[in-house]
């Protein structure tokens, strides 16, 4: 049932050397949070979407808030693939523990 759900993973490395760099970094990070992304690790954010079309919509929204410099990558995976992630050290984040595949409802 949850095969239609997708995860978008945004990974970024942005400069923070100047005040302007820091402002751009905070604008991007805050934008991701406003779009419903949760932090997995520093500079790695994830968001669940209902399907591929929904994922594309959010990828376009991320494009709209890109900073002028730095490195930003987006990875789109199915929820099943995401659930198969191996955590080699550490634990799931608190937000990952809030939602399991059994909690997902097809809309």
Number of C-alpha atoms within 10 A of each C-alpha: 10 16 12 13 21 23 22 23 22 22 18 18 14 19 15 14 8 9 9 11 17 14 13 20 21 15 14 19 20 13 17 21 14 10 13 14 20 20 20 18 11 9 13 18 20 22 20 22 21 19 18 17 11 13 20 14 12 20 17 10 14 17 12 11 15 17 18 9 12 13 12 16 10 16 11 20 17 20 20 16 12 15 12 9 8 7 8 6 6 6 9 12 12 11 10 13 9 9 10 9 13 8 9 13 10 10 5
